[in-house]
Every structure is written in structure tokens, then in C-alpha cells.
Amino acid sequence: MTPPTPTQTRRGVLPHTFPDPLHAVLLATLRDLGRSLPPGVTLTGTLRPHDPHDPHPPVWDSVGTRLPPLPRTPLHLIPAHAPPRRHAEYRAGRTCAAQALALAGHTGPVPLLPGPHRAPVWPAGFNGSVTHAAGLVLAVAGPQGYQLGIDTEALTPDLHASGLTARDLLTHVLRECAFKATFPARGQPYHPPDFQPAPDSRPGQLAHVHLTGSAPLPVHWTRHGAHVSALTCQPL
């Protein structure tokens, strides 16, 4: 039997609250991935807030500094019937993205409305990526001249019991990261066999994802607690 994907399983099993150690995971993840940021590209993160209607969840940058709230918050367009957790994830992700854009130099409105494929529509001249899993929320933003992708997943007990291994999770995260980075240019639906991560990479080291018909994409990744996170910032 094929194990479910991390996304399929986590939506049904995650609790609504998380222990304080998750904040340490967030800061360590930001620190590790932040080392790979080129000039002009910014990384932010937060935890999924307990209050799904909190307009200003606290956000930290890649060196662990808590950022002041923005004067304008992104529009919150999500069906009212969606569960509170989904509202909290959406709001936290858009808030992180807006903070990353501000750090990258964007000064205009930040609606970040979903596009045809549900990903945020970034302001002219900018690009970015957002991810969330098991309470952790991350966003990267920068000039449009970069392919930017970020992804995080957590090896929860339910996933482990389903037969998913740490290596399976890493492969999934590297593929998702590469897909998000290359989708604006490729415009093709996600097809996992098109993204082949190179094996035997250690946390904190540079991995490469081989794309069908393209040069290998460098991806930095890290693991803290149950979370595996990856980031790519590749010039076009």
C-alpha cells in the first residue's frame, strides 16, 4: 500500500495548539535557511496563531528578530466555512509574505490574492513563496529575477506509522521546493517524477534537484525537531 503524502495526512490529524519548543524550531530553521539568502532576498517565519482572526501574528526574520506589525495587512480571502485552523494558516502565511516583501523593499499594497493555482499573486517586480506545516509558517520574497521556492513538512507520528520515512519526507520537501521555484516559468502542473533530488545530502548542506529538461536546481535544506524545510533562491 502506498503511504499517503504528507499533505494528505497532516490535514486530518494536526492538533490546534503546539508546545513552546516549536518556537525554537522556527528560529533554528530561519537561521539555517537564512544563511543561503542572496542580497535582496528575505525570509520570515511565524507559528500558526491560536486565534485564527489575529490580524498581527508575531513574525521573525532570518536572524531571529521579531518584526514590528505592518500598517497594512493582506486581504483575507478564504471561505467562511473553512475550519479555524485553515484561516489561521492562511492569515499567518500571508502576513509572513507581506513582511518578507517589506524587508525586500516593496512599499505598495500587499493584497497577495490567490491566483489560478491558489499560489499568491506577487506584486510587480517581486517574487516569493509561502509554506506551512504542523504549526510552522515560512515565507521568502525578493526581486523577480530570482526563482524562489520554500517548503516545510513534519514527520508526525501518524505519517511515520503510515510507512513514510525521513528520507521520503526529505524527497517530498525538495521536490515541492523546486516545483514552487520553477512553476512561474514552467507553468506545468506538479509531476513528481520531473523532480529528482540528488541523494546523500546532510542537513545544512546544498542538495540539487534535477529537473527534466533543465539544469539542476540548488536547494538548501535543514531539519529541526520533526520539521524538514528547504529553500532555493536561484537567479533566472
C-alpha positions in Angstrom: 0.0 0.0 0.0 1.4 3.4 -1.0 1.7 5.7 2.1 -0.3 8.9 1.9 1.5 12.1 1.0 2.5 14.4 3.9 -0.1 17.0 2.8 -2.9 14.4 2.6 -2.3 13.1 6.1 -1.5 16.2 8.0 -4.8 18.0 7.2 -6.7 15.4 9.1 -4.5 14.8 12.2 -2.8 18.0 13.3 -3.8 19.5 16.7 -4.8 23.1 17.0 -2.1 24.0 19.6 1.6 23.3 19.7 4.2 23.3 22.5 6.7 26.1 23.1 9.6 24.1 21.7 8.2 24.8 18.2 9.3 28.3 18.5 12.9 27.1 18.9 12.4 25.0 15.8 11.2 28.1 13.9 14.2 30.2 14.9 16.7 27.5 14.1 15.1 26.9 10.8 15.1 30.6 9.9 18.8 30.8 11.0 19.9 27.8 8.9 17.9 28.7 5.7 18.8 32.4 6.1 22.5 31.6 5.5 21.7 30.9 1.9 19.9 34.2 1.1 21.4 36.3 -1.7 21.3 40.1 -1.4 17.7 41.5 -1.7 16.0 38.2 -0.9 14.4 37.9 2.6 13.0 35.2 4.8 10.4 35.4 7.5 8.5 33.0 9.8 5.9 32.6 12.4 3.8 30.0 14.2 0.2 29.3 13.4 -1.7 31.6 15.8 -4.1 30.1 18.3 -6.6 32.9 17.3 -7.5 32.5 13.6 -8.6 36.1 13.5 -5.5 37.6 14.9 -4.5 40.3 12.3 -0.9 40.6 13.6 0.7 37.2 14.4 4.3 37.8 15.5 6.8 37.4 12.7 10.5 36.9 12.9 13.2 37.5 10.3 16.1 35.2 9.3 18.3 36.3 12.2 15.6 35.9 14.8 14.5 39.5 15.2 10.8 40.0 15.9 9.4 42.4 13.3 7.0 45.2 14.1 3.5 44.8 12.7 2.9 46.2 9.3 0.5 49.2 8.9 -1.5 47.3 6.3 -2.4 43.6 6.4 -3.0 41.4 3.4 -6.6 40.7 2.4 -8.0 37.6 4.0 -10.0 35.8 1.3 -10.9 32.3 2.4 -14.3 30.7 2.6 -16.1 31.4 5.8 -16.9 27.7 6.2 -13.2 26.7 6.3 -12.1 25.4 9.6 -10.4 27.8 12.1 -7.0 26.2 11.6 -7.2 26.9 7.8 -8.0 30.6 8.5 -5.1 30.8 10.9 -2.6 29.2 8.5 -3.8 31.4 5.6 -3.5 34.6 7.6 -0.1 33.7 9.1 1.3 32.8 5.7 0.1 36.0 4.0 1.4 38.0 7.0 4.8 36.4 6.7 4.8 37.0 2.9 3.9 40.7 3.4 6.7 41.1 6.0 9.2 39.5 3.7 8.1 41.8 0.8 8.5 44.8 3.1 12.0 43.7 4.0 12.8 43.2 0.3 11.9 46.8 -0.4 8.2 46.6 -1.5 6.3 49.7 -0.3 2.9 49.4 -2.1 -0.3 47.5 -1.2 0.1 43.8 -0.4 -3.1 42.1 -1.3 -1.4 38.7 -2.1 -4.6 37.4 -3.5 -4.6 33.7 -4.7 -4.0 33.2 -8.4 -5.5 30.5 -10.7 -3.4 27.8 -9.0 -4.0 29.1 -5.4 -0.5 30.5 -5.0 -0.2 34.2 -4.0 -0.1 36.7 -6.9 3.1 38.7 -6.0 3.4 42.5 -6.7 5.0 43.6 -9.9 8.8 43.3 -9.7 8.7 40.8 -6.9 8.5 37.0 -6.5 8.1 34.7 -3.5 6.9 31.5 -1.9 4.9 30.5 1.2 4.7 27.3 3.1 3.2 25.9 6.4 3.0 22.6 8.1 2.4 21.4 11.6 2.2 24.9 13.0 5.4 26.2 11.3 4.9 29.1 8.7 7.6 30.4 6.4 7.8 32.9 3.5 10.5 34.1 1.2 10.4 37.1 -1.1 12.7 39.0 -3.4 13.2 40.5 -6.8 11.5 39.0 -9.8 14.9 38.0 -11.2 15.1 35.0 -8.7 13.4 31.7 -8.7 12.2 31.4 -5.1 10.8 28.3 -3.5 10.2 27.2 0.1 8.6 24.2 1.6 8.3 22.6 5.1 6.8 19.3 6.3 6.8 17.5 9.6 7.2 13.7 10.2 4.3 13.4 12.6 3.7 10.1 14.4 0.8 9.5 12.0 3.0 9.8 9.0 5.6 7.6 10.5 3.1 5.0 11.3 1.8 5.1 7.7 5.2 3.9 6.5 6.7 7.3 5.4 10.4 7.5 6.2 12.5 10.6 6.9 14.1 10.1 3.5 10.7 10.0 1.8 9.8 13.3 3.6 13.1 14.9 2.5 12.5 13.9 -1.1 9.0 15.3 -1.0 10.1 18.7 0.5 13.0 19.1 -2.0 10.6 18.3 -4.9 7.9 20.8 -3.6 10.6 23.5 -3.1 11.9 23.1 -6.7 8.4 22.9 -8.1 7.4 26.2 -6.4 10.5 27.9 -7.6 10.2 26.8 -11.2 6.4 26.9 -11.7 6.2 30.6 -12.7 8.5 30.0 -15.7 7.4 26.4 -16.5 3.7 26.7 -15.9 3.3 23.0 -15.6 1.3 21.0 -13.0 3.2 19.2 -10.3 4.5 15.9 -11.6 6.9 14.4 -9.0 9.0 12.3 -11.5 10.1 15.5 -13.1 11.9 16.5 -10.0 14.7 14.1 -8.9 16.7 15.1 -5.8 20.3 14.1 -5.5 20.8 11.6 -2.7 23.1 11.5 0.4 22.7 15.2 1.3 23.2 16.2 5.0 21.1 18.9 6.9 22.6 22.3 6.3 24.3 21.1 3.1 23.4 22.0 -0.5 21.3 19.5 -2.3 20.4 19.5 -6.0 17.1 18.7 -7.6 17.4 17.5 -11.2 14.6 18.8 -13.4 13.6 17.2 -16.7 15.0 19.4 -19.5 16.7 21.9 -17.1 19.9 22.4 -15.2 20.0 21.0 -11.6 18.4 23.4 -9.1 20.4 24.0 -5.9 18.3 23.7 -2.7 19.4 24.3 0.9 17.6 22.3 3.5 17.6 21.7 7.2 15.9 19.6 9.8 14.8 20.6 13.4 12.5 18.6 15.5 10.0 16.8 13.3 10.2 19.5 10.6 12.2 19.3 7.4 12.4 22.6 5.5 14.0 23.6 2.2 14.7 26.9 0.3 16.0 27.7 -3.1 17.0 31.2 -4.4 18.3 30.8 -7.9 18.9 33.7 -10.3 17.0 33.4 -13.6 
